[in-house]
């Protein structure tokens, strides 16, 4: 699979997961094994090796945007991933909904990232922030051919087109590019939205199309390769690896989860999000959940805690708690197949299963 100037040996992209689920160990190892490892730029102020960095904290949480999306911490994560994967291509996922989106993109480029992936919104001005880094490949995440057309029209003013496109269906973990109702409607399922995107892409240089959302095994990979995709993106299954940067308690939440525990929920981002129902949701119903106080100011749609108070939790705080292994107050995002994780294996073993089959 070729993305921009970069060759990916296997047609597998490891989805970016924050806070701290896919940082240096996971992303670096996936790239080492011939996939495309993806570092999440979300919540780098929580990075456990930050003790020698001057990151301002309050109540053990990064204060405001500059600390939550910390430049020095992101560079350290990228540098540490490079120590693992060497010159193999390495990507960074940066949500368009992030406060300071443009600055974070430039930080990642300056730190030497090869590829930037962006979803959680329609990144119409993404190329503006990479104009000084022409070798950095750009991949938007879309949920429809219409979104791809809009992005390409806007990008023409920068004389740039996507180097690849990720099409994400409504079975993915975390935030969805659909309404709650659409997530259950047949016309919006991944196998039905991929073909129109493939056709639309032919009008814009025919970039590689990558399918994402609910992909689990080699059969799923083969299905989308046969449909004309160049590869797939998988996130949740990589949580079940030793190299995943998440705390072991988070991995155990998925191992113990049943199918009926994984549900869509409201989010301060304004989109439905999929995760495991845990004590957090129970405490929200009982009125005992942690009080919402905006410290990190993480995403623009939340309006500095207004939406967080409306839905009952701060997404930065709760994802940060999950990263730290707090099963009482953590928010545990997962795709619809997360309950299938039954044990922890190495990234090497997982890649072997995905390439050769079970």
C-alpha positions in Angstrom: 0.0 0.0 0.0 1.5 3.4 -1.0 0.5 6.6 0.7 2.2 9.6 -0.7 5.9 8.8 -0.9 5.6 6.0 1.7 5.3 2.3 1.2 3.4 0.3 3.8 4.3 -3.4 3.6 1.0 -4.7 4.8 -2.4 -3.1 4.1 -3.1 -2.5 7.8 -3.3 0.9 9.5 -3.5 0.8 13.3 -6.2 3.4 14.2 -5.1 6.3 16.5 -6.6 6.0 20.0 -6.4 8.6 22.7 -5.9 9.4 25.5 -2.7 7.3 25.5 -4.0 4.1 24.0 -1.8 4.3 20.9 1.4 6.2 21.7 5.1 5.2 21.2 5.1 1.5 22.1 2.0 0.5 20.1 2.5 2.7 17.1 6.3 2.0 16.9 5.8 -1.7 17.1 3.0 -1.8 14.4 5.2 0.1 12.0 8.1 -2.2 12.9 5.9 -5.2 12.0 5.1 -3.7 8.5 1.8 -2.0 9.2 1.3 1.7 9.7 1.5 2.7 13.4 -0.5 5.7 14.3 0.2 7.9 17.3 -2.7 9.8 18.8 -2.0 13.5 19.5 -4.8 13.6 22.1 -3.9 14.3 25.7 -0.1 14.1 25.4 0.2 16.1 28.6 -0.7 12.8 30.4 2.3 10.9 28.9 4.0 9.0 31.7 7.5 10.1 30.7 6.6 13.8 31.1 8.2 14.2 34.5 11.1 16.1 33.1 8.9 18.4 31.0 7.4 21.6 32.4 3.7 20.6 31.9 1.4 22.6 34.1 -1.0 20.3 36.0 -4.0 20.9 38.2 -5.7 18.0 40.1 -3.3 15.8 38.2 -4.7 17.0 34.8 -3.0 19.1 32.1 -4.1 22.7 32.3 -5.6 24.2 29.1 -4.7 23.5 25.5 -0.9 24.1 25.5 -0.5 21.5 28.2 -3.2 19.0 27.1 -1.8 19.0 23.6 1.8 19.4 24.7 4.4 20.0 21.9 7.4 18.6 23.8 5.5 15.5 24.9 4.3 14.8 21.4 7.9 15.0 20.1 9.1 12.7 22.9 6.4 10.1 21.9 7.3 10.4 18.2 11.1 10.1 19.1 10.5 7.0 21.3 8.4 5.4 18.5 11.2 6.0 16.1 13.6 4.2 18.4 11.3 1.1 17.9 10.5 1.3 14.2 13.5 3.2 12.7 12.8 4.6 9.3 9.5 2.8 8.8 6.5 5.1 8.0 4.9 6.5 11.1 1.6 8.5 11.3 -0.2 10.8 13.8 -3.9 11.1 14.3 -5.1 14.6 15.0 -8.8 15.3 15.6 -10.2 18.2 13.7 -12.3 19.0 16.7 -9.2 19.7 18.8 -8.6 23.1 20.1 -5.4 24.4 18.5 -5.7 21.9 15.6 -3.4 23.8 13.3 -0.7 24.2 15.9 -0.8 20.5 16.7 -0.4 19.5 13.0 2.6 21.8 12.8 4.1 20.3 16.0 3.7 16.8 14.6 5.4 17.8 11.3 8.2 19.5 13.1 8.7 16.4 15.2 9.2 14.4 12.0 6.0 12.5 11.5 5.4 11.1 8.0 1.6 10.9 7.7 -1.2 12.9 9.3 -4.7 11.4 9.7 -7.6 13.7 10.6 -11.3 12.9 11.4 -13.9 14.2 13.9 -15.0 16.9 11.5 -14.4 17.8 7.9 -10.8 19.1 7.7 -11.3 21.6 4.9 -8.1 23.5 5.7 -5.8 20.7 6.7 -3.2 21.4 4.0 -2.8 25.0 5.3 -0.8 23.7 8.2 1.6 21.4 6.3 2.6 23.7 3.5 6.1 23.9 4.8 6.3 20.1 5.0 5.6 18.8 1.4 6.6 15.2 2.2 4.0 14.8 4.9 1.1 12.7 3.5 -2.4 13.8 4.4 -5.3 11.4 5.1 -8.8 12.7 5.9 -11.4 10.4 7.5 -14.8 10.6 5.8 -18.2 8.9 6.2 -19.6 9.7 2.7 -18.7 10.5 -0.9 -20.2 13.9 -0.3 -17.7 14.7 2.5 -14.8 13.6 0.3 -16.0 15.8 -2.6 -16.3 18.8 -0.2 -12.8 18.2 1.1 -11.2 17.9 -2.3 -13.0 21.1 -3.6 -11.6 23.0 -0.6 -8.1 21.5 -0.9 -7.8 22.6 -4.5 -7.0 26.2 -3.3 -3.9 24.7 -1.6 -3.0 22.8 -4.8 -3.3 19.6 -2.8 -5.4 16.4 -2.9 -5.6 13.6 -0.3 -2.8 11.1 -0.4 -5.3 8.5 0.9 -8.8 8.5 2.3 -10.2 6.5 5.2 -13.9 5.7 5.0 -15.2 4.9 8.5 -18.4 3.2 9.2 -20.6 3.3 12.3 -19.2 0.2 14.1 -16.0 1.9 15.1 -15.0 2.9 18.6 -15.2 6.4 20.0 -16.9 9.2 18.0 -19.1 8.4 15.0 -19.5 10.5 11.8 -23.3 9.8 11.9 -26.3 10.6 14.0 -27.5 8.0 16.5 -30.2 6.8 14.2 -27.9 6.6 11.2 -25.6 4.3 13.1 -28.2 1.5 12.9 -29.5 2.2 9.3 -28.3 -0.2 6.6 -27.5 2.5 4.0 -24.8 4.0 6.4 -23.0 0.7 7.1 -19.4 0.4 6.0 -20.0 -2.0 3.1 -22.6 0.5 1.6 -20.6 3.7 2.0 -17.3 2.4 0.6 -18.3 2.0 -3.1 -19.6 5.6 -3.5 -16.4 6.9 -2.0 -14.2 4.8 -4.3 -16.2 6.2 -7.2 -15.9 9.8 -6.0 -12.1 9.4 -5.4 -11.7 8.7 -9.1 -12.6 12.3 -9.8 -9.7 13.5 -7.5 -6.6 11.6 -8.5 -7.9 8.2 -7.4 -6.1 8.1 -3.9 -6.0 4.8 -2.0 -9.2 4.1 -0.1 -8.9 2.5 3.3 -11.9 1.0 5.1 -12.4 1.3 8.8 -15.0 0.6 11.5 -15.8 -2.9 12.8 -13.0 -4.7 10.9 -11.8 -7.6 13.0 -10.0 -10.4 11.1 -8.4 -11.5 7.8 -11.9 -12.3 6.3 -12.9 -8.6 6.9 -9.6 -7.4 5.4 -10.0 -9.5 2.3 -13.7 -8.4 1.9 -12.7 -4.8 1.6 -9.6 -5.4 -0.5 -11.8 -7.3 -2.9 -14.2 -4.3 -3.0 -11.4 -2.1 -4.3 -9.9 -0.7 -1.1 -6.1 -0.5 -0.8 -6.2 -1.4 2.9 -8.0 -1.2 6.2 -7.7 0.7 9.5 -8.2 -1.3 12.7 -8.0 0.2 16.2 -9.9 -1.8 18.9 -8.2 -5.1 18.2 -4.8 -3.5 18.9 -5.9 -2.7 22.5 -5.6 -6.4 23.2 -1.8 -6.4 22.8 1.0 -6.2 25.3 2.5 -3.2 23.4 -0.7 -1.1 23.6 0.1 1.9 25.8 -3.1 1.7 27.8 -3.0 0.6 31.4 -3.7 -3.1 31.9 -6.9 -2.2 33.7 -8.3 -0.8 30.5 -7.4 -4.0 28.6 -9.1 -6.0 31.3 -12.3 -3.9 30.9 -12.5 -5.1 27.3 -11.6 -8.7 28.1 -14.4 -8.8 30.7 -17.0 -6.9 28.5 -19.9 -8.7 26.9 -21.5 -7.7 23.6 -24.4 -6.0 25.4 -22.0 -3.9 27.4 -20.8 -2.0 24.3 -23.2 0.9 23.5 -23.5 4.3 21.9 -23.5 7.2 24.3 -23.7 10.9 24.2 -20.5 12.9 24.1 -19.4 16.5 24.8 -18.1 16.5 21.2 -21.7 16.5 20.0 -21.5 13.1 18.2 -22.5 9.7 19.4 -19.6 7.7 20.7 -19.2 3.9 21.3 -17.7 2.5 24.5 -18.1 0.0 27.3 -20.8 0.8 29.8 -19.0 0.8 33.2 -19.3 2.4 36.6 -19.0 5.8 35.0 -22.4 5.6 33.3 -23.9 4.1 36.5 -22.6 6.9 38.6 -24.0 9.5 36.1 -27.5 8.0 36.6 -27.1 8.0 40.3 -25.7 11.6 40.4 -22.4 10.5 41.9 -20.2 11.0 38.9 -17.1 13.3 39.1 -18.0 16.9 38.9 -17.4 18.5 35.6 -14.8 21.3 35.8 -13.1 22.2 32.5 -9.4 22.1 33.1 -7.9 21.0 29.8 -10.2 22.8 27.3 -9.7 19.9 24.9 -12.2 20.2 22.1 -13.9 23.2 20.4 -17.5 21.7 20.2 -17.6 21.4 24.0 -17.4 25.2 24.5 -15.2 25.0 27.5 -17.2 22.6 29.5 -20.7 23.7 28.5 -21.5 20.5 26.6 -19.6 18.4 29.1 -22.0 19.6 31.9 -25.0 18.9 29.7 -24.0 15.2 29.0 -22.6 14.7 32.5 -18.9 14.1 32.0 -15.7 15.7 30.8 -14.2 13.7 28.0 -10.6 14.7 28.6 -10.8 13.9 32.3 -12.6 10.5 31.8 -10.3 9.3 29.0 -7.4 10.5 31.0 -8.7 8.4 33.9 -9.0 5.3 31.7 -5.4 5.8 30.5 -4.3 5.8 34.1 -6.3 2.6 34.8 -9.1 4.1 36.9 -12.0 1.7 36.3 -14.3 3.6 38.6 -14.4 6.9 36.7 -12.7 6.1 33.4 -14.4 6.2 29.9 -13.5 3.2 27.9 -14.0 3.6 24.2 -14.2 0.5 22.0 -15.5 -0.6 18.6 -18.5 -2.9 18.3 -16.2 -6.0 18.4 -14.3 -5.1 21.5 -16.0 -7.9 23.5 -14.2 -10.4 21.2 -10.9 -9.6 22.9 -10.3 -12.6 25.2 -6.6 -12.4 25.9 -3.5 -10.2 25.5 -1.1 -11.1 22.7 1.9 -9.4 21.1 1.6 -7.1 18.1 3.7 -9.6 16.1 1.2 -12.4 16.9 -1.7 -10.1 15.9 -0.2 -9.1 12.6 0.5 -12.7 11.8 -3.2 -13.6 12.4 -4.4 -10.6 10.3 -2.0 -11.4 7.4 -2.3 -15.2 7.4 -5.6 -15.8 9.0 -6.5 -17.6 12.3 
